[in-house]
Amino acid sequence: MRILHFVPDIGVANGVMSVVLNYFRAMPEDIKFDVMYFKECERDRRADIEALGGRVFKMNTPGINSFVSSELDGFFEEHRDEYAAVHIHAPYMTCLIAPKAKKHGIKKAAAHCHSTWYSLKPKNELRNRIFNVPTRFLADRLFACGRDAGRFWYGDDRNFTVLPNAVNCSAYAFTEEKKAAVRAEFGLTPNQLVIGHVGRVTPPQKNHPYLLRVFSEIKKLYPDAMLLMAGAEETDELRELAAGLGISDSARFLGRRSDIPQLLSGMDVFVFPSFKEGLPVSVVEAQAAGLPVLMSDTVTDEVCITDNIKRLSIEADPSEWAKEIEKVPDGPRAAAFEKVRKCGWDIADCANTLVEFYEG
């Protein structure tokens, strides 16, 4: 059985693509995901998709003309009888994709939202909002990463199923061995304070400038503190800001990393001052690793799984965030992944919901 997933891009920094891959890895052996996208990225996840037995296809950027274009009709006809369902990770595209898929024999279409906004680009917001109107009538199943995202895109709670941005919880379990390996890689001592963050720089929703300002205040309290930012590529703007704050030597932009579970074990506190999120998987991963989390109050409280998470305002002075570091409890971390799993965030359990839809 093959399922065709539609995503805007397959970039390494795309959180939605990470969610799709997590679910792909959790599928039974006889279910494979193919992926169609329209936006090119310098670095992508093509190799990861193909390694799992999936295929990758590119379509033209969707717009008004897509409704009369024969591009998708040609694709679905060429691949007739190959797909049990289409799974659309940009709900506004449902009105374009679902009717064409069903016209060519695909029986099921799912829409899946991952945010609480129509677009980060103002010029696309109205278009996506209008395109989204018929989504609830065209999709056979509506999935949402969380309650707030589902209400934003679909309306009433009864219309959708929450499918969390789940993770392989046991992979994130804290161990002293992982911590020691990370500390050794970066030349850090066992007792040195390590602040952590996972998130891409573009689009700028992760609020890296504020993160650097918070860290500069933390350095005043803990002079030997280190900031590790996975997924973040250094830009001229951020380099200049770090230099101006005097933290260039202790703020590390790590770029893409394939060892996030290990990196999290090497951190002491996870800081996430994002402007807006659907449901950030990195915060779930941090909690599975037993990390205390400081995050912005603009992020949904649905992601607050453990008791060791604090929501703060990004309107506050960065020093207020720094002061919270002193209040963070230093407790055992090894069992945290079990709590996250028992609260319904383990990928193996959540994947069954998708399997039932695909096979039902």
MARTORTI-947241 format. One record per residue (C-alpha): residue in three letters; z negated, x, y. Coordinates in pm, whole numbers, plus 50000, padded with zeros to 5 digits. Each point is the difference from the previous one (the first is absolute). Layout:
residues N
type->ALA&z->Z&x->X&y->Y .
...
end
This chain:
residues 360
type->MET&z->50000&x->50000&y->50000 .
type->ARG&z->50092&x->50128&y->50345 .
type->ILE&z->49862&x->49885&y->50336 .
type->LEU&z->50180&x->50076&y->50327 .
type->HIS&z->49764&x->50089&y->50284 .
type->PHE&z->50113&x->49990&y->50363 .
type->VAL&z->49824&x->50231&y->50248 .
type->PRO&z->50103&x->50115&y->50349 .
type->ASP&z->49981&x->50367&y->49898 .
type->ILE&z->49894&x->50220&y->49710 .
type->GLY&z->49850&x->50274&y->50217 .
type->VAL&z->49713&x->50212&y->49873 .
type->ALA&z->49782&x->49872&y->50285 .
type->ASN&z->50071&x->49632&y->49937 .
type->GLY&z->49681&x->49835&y->49876 .
type->VAL&z->50190&x->49702&y->49859 .
type->MET&z->50207&x->50232&y->49784 .
type->SER&z->49680&x->50157&y->49872 .
type->VAL&z->49874&x->49655&y->49901 .
type->VAL&z->50327&x->49923&y->49818 .
type->LEU&z->49976&x->50328&y->49809 .
type->ASN&z->49636&x->49937&y->49909 .
type->TYR&z->50097&x->49667&y->49847 .
type->PHE&z->50307&x->50150&y->49832 .
type->ARG&z->49778&x->50254&y->49823 .
type->ALA&z->49772&x->49719&y->49883 .
type->MET&z->50279&x->49787&y->49851 .
type->PRO&z->50058&x->49966&y->49625 .
type->GLU&z->50264&x->50239&y->49870 .
type->ASP&z->50263&x->49726&y->49977 .
type->ILE&z->49985&x->49908&y->50373 .
type->LYS&z->50190&x->50227&y->50238 .
type->PHE&z->50029&x->49987&y->50379 .
type->ASP&z->50320&x->50068&y->50190 .
type->VAL&z->49972&x->50040&y->50378 .
type->MET&z->50240&x->49906&y->50280 .
type->TYR&z->49942&x->50125&y->50354 .
type->PHE&z->50188&x->50021&y->50330 .
type->LYS&z->49833&x->50265&y->50217 .
type->GLU&z->50048&x->50371&y->49928 .
type->CYS&z->49709&x->50246&y->50010 .
type->GLU&z->50006&x->50377&y->50000 .
type->ARG&z->49771&x->50011&y->49697 .
type->ASP&z->49994&x->49715&y->49752 .
type->ARG&z->49862&x->49881&y->49666 .
type->ARG&z->50333&x->49982&y->49815 .
type->ALA&z->49892&x->50260&y->49744 .
type->ASP&z->49673&x->49814&y->49932 .
type->ILE&z->50185&x->49672&y->49943 .
type->GLU&z->50259&x->50155&y->49771 .
type->ALA&z->49735&x->50192&y->49804 .
type->LEU&z->49848&x->49665&y->49903 .
type->GLY&z->50335&x->49865&y->49883 .
type->GLY&z->50095&x->49818&y->50321 .
type->ARG&z->50322&x->50010&y->50200 .
type->VAL&z->50047&x->50020&y->50376 .
type->PHE&z->50261&x->49815&y->50209 .
type->LYS&z->50070&x->49995&y->50372 .
type->MET&z->50111&x->49698&y->50203 .
type->ASN&z->50115&x->49971&y->50360 .
type->THR&z->49738&x->49924&y->50263 .
type->PRO&z->49939&x->49622&y->49986 .
type->GLY&z->50083&x->49781&y->50297 .
type->ILE&z->50177&x->49681&y->50100 .
type->ASN&z->50328&x->50124&y->49854 .
type->SER&z->49834&x->50051&y->49661 .
type->PHE&z->50007&x->49626&y->49937 .
type->VAL&z->50379&x->49999&y->49988 .
type->SER&z->50045&x->50351&y->49860 .
type->SER&z->50114&x->50030&y->49639 .
type->GLU&z->49795&x->50317&y->49944 .
type->LEU&z->49710&x->49839&y->49811 .
type->ASP&z->50227&x->49752&y->49824 .
type->GLY&z->50202&x->50291&y->49869 .
type->PHE&z->49689&x->50185&y->49886 .
type->PHE&z->49847&x->49703&y->49821 .
type->GLU&z->50329&x->49915&y->49831 .
type->GLU&z->50045&x->50360&y->49885 .
type->HIS&z->49645&x->49995&y->49858 .
type->ARG&z->50006&x->49643&y->49868 .
type->ASP&z->49753&x->49935&y->49716 .
type->GLU&z->49814&x->50327&y->50065 .
type->TYR&z->49705&x->49865&y->50201 .
type->ALA&z->49728&x->49751&y->49913 .
type->ALA&z->49880&x->49982&y->50361 .
type->VAL&z->50034&x->50138&y->50351 .
type->HIS&z->49681&x->50112&y->50173 .
type->ILE&z->50037&x->50018&y->50378 .
type->HIS&z->49748&x->50216&y->50189 .
type->ALA&z->50116&x->49888&y->50344 .
type->PRO&z->49954&x->49620&y->50003 .
type->TYR&z->50241&x->49948&y->50289 .
type->MET&z->50280&x->50124&y->49770 .
type->THR&z->49935&x->49721&y->49749 .
type->CYS&z->50239&x->49762&y->50177 .
type->LEU&z->50277&x->50255&y->49953 .
type->ILE&z->49925&x->50129&y->49650 .
type->ALA&z->49857&x->49708&y->49799 .
type->PRO&z->50295&x->49756&y->50037 .
type->LYS&z->50255&x->50269&y->49912 .
type->ALA&z->49795&x->50119&y->49702 .
type->LYS&z->49969&x->49650&y->49858 .
type->LYS&z->50369&x->49930&y->50064 .
type->HIS&z->50073&x->50282&y->49755 .
type->GLY&z->49760&x->49892&y->49728 .
type->ILE&z->49669&x->50163&y->50087 .
type->LYS&z->49742&x->49730&y->49933 .
type->LYS&z->49697&x->50124&y->50193 .
type->ALA&z->49932&x->50133&y->50348 .
type->ALA&z->49665&x->50125&y->50134 .
type->ALA&z->49914&x->50078&y->50362 .
type->HIS&z->49723&x->50253&y->50056 .
type->CYS&z->49840&x->50071&y->50339 .
type->HIS&z->49814&x->50321&y->50084 .
type->SER&z->49911&x->49963&y->50368 .
type->THR&z->49867&x->49771&y->50272 .
type->TRP&z->50295&x->50048&y->50235 .
type->TYR&z->50369&x->49910&y->49995 .
type->SER&z->50116&x->50339&y->50122 .
type->LEU&z->49864&x->50308&y->50173 .
type->LYS&z->50317&x->49992&y->50212 .
type->PRO&z->49988&x->49724&y->50266 .
type->LYS&z->50378&x->49952&y->49989 .
type->ASN&z->49979&x->49899&y->49631 .
type->GLU&z->49689&x->49782&y->50019 .
type->LEU&z->50168&x->49672&y->50101 .
type->ARG&z->50284&x->50049&y->49751 .
type->ASN&z->49762&x->50063&y->49710 .
type->ARG&z->49782&x->49707&y->50101 .
type->ILE&z->50298&x->49761&y->49997 .
type->PHE&z->50136&x->50142&y->49674 .
type->ASN&z->49658&x->49951&y->49839 .
type->VAL&z->49984&x->49623&y->50064 .
type->PRO&z->50172&x->49895&y->49672 .
type->THR&z->49827&x->50266&y->49786 .
type->ARG&z->49741&x->49766&y->49848 .
type->PHE&z->50274&x->49760&y->49892 .
type->LEU&z->50240&x->50259&y->49854 .
type->ALA&z->49758&x->50219&y->49805 .
type->ASP&z->49868&x->49889&y->49661 .
type->ARG&z->49682&x->50199&y->50058 .
type->LEU&z->49836&x->50128&y->50314 .
type->PHE&z->49790&x->50315&y->49970 .
type->ALA&z->49784&x->50159&y->50270 .
type->CYS&z->49811&x->50329&y->50009 .
type->GLY&z->49702&x->49810&y->50139 .
type->ARG&z->49877&x->49672&y->50142 .
type->ASP&z->50073&x->50081&y->50365 .
type->ALA&z->50353&x->50120&y->49928 .
type->GLY&z->50074&x->49690&y->49791 .
type->ARG&z->49880&x->49763&y->50270 .
type->PHE&z->50207&x->50185&y->50259 .
type->TRP&z->50327&x->49981&y->49807 .
type->TYR&z->49960&x->49683&y->49793 .
type->GLY&z->49739&x->49780&y->50165 .
type->ASP&z->49761&x->49802&y->49781 .
type->ASP&z->49799&x->50186&y->49733 .
type->ARG&z->50137&x->49769&y->49731 .
type->ASN&z->50350&x->50135&y->50052 .
type->PHE&z->49946&x->50355&y->49873 .
type->THR&z->49841&x->50230&y->49743 .
type->VAL&z->49805&x->50306&y->50113 .
type->LEU&z->50124&x->50305&y->49811 .
type->PRO&z->49788&x->50292&y->50123 .
type->ASN&z->50132&x->50346&y->50077 .
type->ALA&z->49827&x->50107&y->49683 .
type->VAL&z->49959&x->50355&y->49872 .
type->ASN&z->49923&x->50180&y->49676 .
type->CYS&z->49629&x->50012&y->50076 .
type->SER&z->49902&x->50255&y->49736 .
type->ALA&z->50251&x->50251&y->50143 .
type->TYR&z->49800&x->50006&y->50324 .
type->ALA&z->49658&x->50055&y->49840 .
type->PHE&z->49809&x->50276&y->50180 .
type->THR&z->49921&x->50317&y->49810 .
type->GLU&z->49841&x->50325&y->50112 .
type->GLU&z->50290&x->50188&y->49840 .
type->LYS&z->50255&x->49822&y->50224 .
type->LYS&z->49782&x->50064&y->50305 .
type->ALA&z->49970&x->50370&y->49920 .
type->ALA&z->50377&x->50035&y->49951 .
type->VAL&z->50076&x->49843&y->50340 .
type->ARG&z->49737&x->50209&y->50176 .
type->ALA&z->50144&x->50314&y->49841 .
type->GLU&z->50357&x->49912&y->50104 .
type->PHE&z->49904&x->49971&y->50366 .
type->GLY&z->49739&x->50276&y->50006 .
type->LEU&z->49710&x->49762&y->50060 .
type->THR&z->49638&x->50039&y->49897 .
type->PRO&z->49830&x->49742&y->49774 .
type->ASN&z->49780&x->49875&y->50286 .
type->GLN&z->50260&x->49999&y->50277 .
type->LEU&z->50066&x->49653&y->50147 .
type->VAL&z->50352&x->49882&y->49916 .
type->ILE&z->50142&x->49697&y->50181 .
type->GLY&z->50295&x->49839&y->49824 .
type->HIS&z->50290&x->49772&y->50084 .
type->VAL&z->50311&x->49880&y->49815 .
type->GLY&z->50287&x->49850&y->50197 .
type->ARG&z->50341&x->50074&y->50147 .
type->VAL&z->50057&x->50083&y->50366 .
type->THR&z->50301&x->49770&y->50047 .
type->PRO&z->49988&x->49719&y->50079 .
type->PRO&z->49693&x->50079&y->50215 .
type->GLN&z->49777&x->49721&y->49869 .
type->LYS&z->49755&x->50243&y->49832 .
type->ASN&z->49888&x->50115&y->50347 .
type->HIS&z->49993&x->50375&y->49937 .
type->PRO&z->49934&x->50091&y->50366 .
type->TYR&z->49675&x->49802&y->49990 .
type->LEU&z->49915&x->50157&y->49663 .
type->LEU&z->50032&x->50348&y->50155 .
type->ARG&z->49779&x->49898&y->50291 .
type->VAL&z->49737&x->49868&y->49760 .
type->PHE&z->50014&x->50325&y->49807 .
type->SER&z->49958&x->50205&y->50318 .
type->GLU&z->49674&x->49811&y->50058 .
type->ILE&z->49895&x->50057&y->49640 .
type->LYS&z->50053&x->50374&y->50055 .
type->LYS&z->49739&x->49991&y->50276 .
type->LEU&z->49748&x->49878&y->49743 .
type->TYR&z->50129&x->50202&y->49704 .
type->PRO&z->50175&x->50315&y->50133 .
type->ASP&z->50139&x->50107&y->49662 .
type->ALA&z->50142&x->49655&y->49911 .
type->MET&z->50356&x->49978&y->49866 .
type->LEU&z->50251&x->49711&y->50027 .
type->LEU&z->50251&x->49953&y->49716 .
type->MET&z->50283&x->49754&y->50074 .
type->ALA&z->50216&x->49926&y->49696 .
type->GLY&z->50334&x->49828&y->50053 .
type->ALA&z->50006&x->50109&y->50364 .
type->GLU&z->50268&x->50237&y->50128 .
type->GLU&z->49909&x->50199&y->50310 .
type->THR&z->50193&x->49896&y->50312 .
type->ASP&z->50031&x->50177&y->50333 .
type->GLU&z->49784&x->49732&y->50162 .
type->LEU&z->49721&x->50032&y->49743 .
type->ARG&z->50020&x->50379&y->50000 .
type->GLU&z->49956&x->50008&y->50377 .
type->LEU&z->49716&x->49748&y->49986 .
type->ALA&z->49816&x->50199&y->49731 .
type->ALA&z->50042&x->50317&y->50206 .
type->GLY&z->49872&x->49827&y->50313 .
type->LEU&z->49696&x->49877&y->49811 .
type->GLY&z->49935&x->50346&y->49857 .
type->ILE&z->50027&x->49890&y->49636 .
type->SER&z->50332&x->50155&y->49893 .
type->ASP&z->49838&x->50231&y->49746 .
type->SER&z->49801&x->49725&y->49829 .
type->ALA&z->50241&x->49702&y->50003 .
type->ARG&z->50243&x->50035&y->49708 .
type->PHE&z->50318&x->49791&y->49978 .
type->LEU&z->50076&x->50006&y->49628 .
type->GLY&z->50317&x->49791&y->49987 .
type->ARG&z->50089&x->49829&y->49676 .
type->ARG&z->49762&x->50077&y->49712 .
type->SER&z->50027&x->49889&y->49639 .
type->ASP&z->49632&x->50076&y->49931 .
type->ILE&z->49826&x->49738&y->50217 .
type->PRO&z->49737&x->49919&y->49730 .
type->GLN&z->49894&x->50364&y->49995 .
type->LEU&z->50009&x->50039&y->50379 .
type->LEU&z->49770&x->49700&y->50045 .
type->SER&z->49740&x->50162&y->49776 .
type->GLY&z->50003&x->50299&y->50234 .
type->MET&z->49921&x->49791&y->50309 .
type->ASP&z->49662&x->49879&y->50127 .
type->VAL&z->50091&x->49713&y->50234 .
type->PHE&z->50324&x->49803&y->50034 .
type->VAL&z->50098&x->49903&y->50357 .
type->PHE&z->50267&x->49734&y->50059 .
type->PRO&z->50040&x->49884&y->50364 .
type->SER&z->50321&x->49801&y->49945 .
type->PHE&z->50141&x->49760&y->50261 .
type->LYS&z->50104&x->49742&y->49739 .
type->GLU&z->50043&x->49972&y->49623 .
type->GLY&z->50094&x->49751&y->49733 .
type->LEU&z->49762&x->50133&y->49736 .
type->PRO&z->49982&x->50382&y->50000 .
type->VAL&z->50011&x->50142&y->49648 .
type->SER&z->49863&x->50333&y->50124 .
type->VAL&z->49670&x->49832&y->50091 .
type->VAL&z->49980&x->49854&y->49648 .
type->GLU&z->50066&x->50344&y->49855 .
type->ALA&z->49734&x->50158&y->50222 .
type->GLN&z->49740&x->49752&y->49881 .
type->ALA&z->50099&x->50056&y->49637 .
type->ALA&z->49931&x->50370&y->50063 .
type->GLY&z->49652&x->49909&y->50125 .
type->LEU&z->50067&x->50097&y->50361 .
type->PRO&z->49817&x->49847&y->50294 .
type->VAL&z->50263&x->49841&y->50226 .
type->LEU&z->50013&x->49958&y->50376 .
type->MET&z->50290&x->49773&y->50094 .
type->SER&z->50115&x->49793&y->50294 .
type->ASP&z->49893&x->49639&y->50029 .
type->THR&z->50367&x->49905&y->50033 .
type->VAL&z->50032&x->50054&y->49624 .
type->THR&z->49927&x->49694&y->49785 .
type->ASP&z->49653&x->49984&y->49848 .
type->GLU&z->50165&x->49909&y->49668 .
type->VAL&z->50021&x->50373&y->49935 .
type->CYS&z->49622&x->50044&y->50028 .
type->ILE&z->49917&x->50039&y->49630 .
type->THR&z->49696&x->50227&y->49992 .
type->ASP&z->49693&x->49991&y->50225 .
type->ASN&z->50085&x->50340&y->50144 .
type->ILE&z->50261&x->49893&y->50256 .
type->LYS&z->49958&x->49956&y->50375 .
type->ARG&z->50241&x->49823&y->50237 .
type->LEU&z->50015&x->50128&y->50358 .
type->SER&z->50200&x->49920&y->50311 .
type->ILE&z->50285&x->50228&y->50102 .
type->GLU&z->49917&x->49895&y->50357 .
type->ALA&z->49673&x->50191&y->49966 .
type->ASP&z->49960&x->50357&y->50119 .
type->PRO&z->50084&x->50240&y->49712 .
type->SER&z->49648&x->50138&y->50026 .
type->GLU&z->49868&x->49669&y->49867 .
type->TRP&z->50199&x->50053&y->49679 .
type->ALA&z->49872&x->50357&y->49976 .
type->LYS&z->49639&x->49883&y->50024 .
type->GLU&z->50054&x->49778&y->49694 .
type->ILE&z->50062&x->50313&y->49791 .
type->GLU&z->49632&x->50086&y->50036 .
type->LYS&z->49906&x->49663&y->49849 .
type->VAL&z->50221&x->50031&y->49692 .
type->PRO&z->49786&x->50001&y->49682 .
type->ASP&z->50044&x->50290&y->49762 .
type->GLY&z->49982&x->49818&y->49669 .
type->PRO&z->50162&x->50032&y->49654 .
type->ARG&z->50376&x->49941&y->49993 .
type->ALA&z->50103&x->50020&y->49634 .
type->ALA&z->49948&x->49631&y->49916 .
type->ALA&z->50173&x->49854&y->50307 .
type->PHE&z->50332&x->49953&y->49821 .
type->GLU&z->49832&x->49761&y->49755 .
type->LYS&z->49882&x->49775&y->50283 .
type->VAL&z->50349&x->49993&y->50149 .
type->ARG&z->50144&x->49915&y->49658 .
type->LYS&z->49749&x->49722&y->49936 .
type->CYS&z->50080&x->49848&y->50339 .
type->GLY&z->50358&x->49938&y->49888 .
type->TRP&z->50185&x->50301&y->50139 .
type->ASP&z->50112&x->50171&y->49680 .
type->ILE&z->50376&x->50014&y->49954 .
type->ALA&z->49992&x->49928&y->49626 .
type->ASP&z->49828&x->49665&y->50054 .
type->CYS&z->50207&x->49899&y->50303 .
type->ALA&z->50328&x->50089&y->49832 .
type->ASN&z->49950&x->49714&y->49753 .
type->THR&z->50061&x->49751&y->50282 .
type->LEU&z->50346&x->50146&y->50057 .
type->VAL&z->50081&x->50017&y->49630 .
type->GLU&z->49915&x->49632&y->49962 .
type->PHE&z->50234&x->49911&y->50288 .
type->TYR&z->50286&x->50218&y->49877 .
type->GLU&z->49975&x->49880&y->49640 .
type->GLY&z->49895&x->49639&y->50058 .
end
